[in-house]
Structure formats: C-alpha cells, structure tokens
Amino acid sequence: MSDRRSIDRARRNHDHYPTGLQPVPRTALTLEEAAASLGVSLSHFRRHILPELRVIYSGNVRLVPVADLAHWADKQARLAGAA
C-alpha cells in the first residue's frame, strides 16, 4: 500500500519521483501547462491559441504536443519593429 501512496504523491508533486523512477521529458502538456509555458492566461489560450493547435484526447484529458506549441510560437514570432 505504501507504493500506491508514493505514486499518488508523485502525481501531485512533479518534483518528487518514487524510488527507481527518473524524470522523463514531457512530449505533451495539459491546457493549463501549455498556457503557462507561453505566458498567457488559460482563457486567452483557449480563445486565441488552442484553435490553431492539434490536441491529444485521452478520456477527459486534453494534451497539447510540446512540438506544436514551439511551432506555433515560431510561426507567430516577428521581428521587433516589423509589426
């Protein structure tokens, strides 16, 4: 039962991994994480950015591929003064 508790704790606190598990690079982020990674609010992300991204559906969870976020940001980037 203690293994189950340590796994539950790890899910709540991404900085703590149960014995034997190492951090794994994320390939997809939740909507909240994706918005935070771009520095925008969740409502702005949902309204203006999410419609342009592919989404992974897994049950009730929606995930955005990290590569798609990087591609979107690169596509949106403009030189300062060129706007």
Phi, psi and omega in degrees: 000330182292329176298318180298317180295320180292325177293317177299318178298319181296324179293326180281329184233100185296346180278347182249126178243138177301157180308131178093343178262136178248155176302140180242136178301135180281135175255348178211151182236152172293168179300320180296316179294321180296315178299314180297323181295334177266352179077030179236164178288159179297320180294319176297316180301311181296320185283317191250334188252315184306321180300341181265000185247153170281150182229140175262123178258127177221096187064233178271359184267135173245129181236145178249124178300134180302320180299323178292323176297315179296319179295317179298313181298319180295319180294326182278341184293138177225154176293140176300131181094349179266358182282000000 
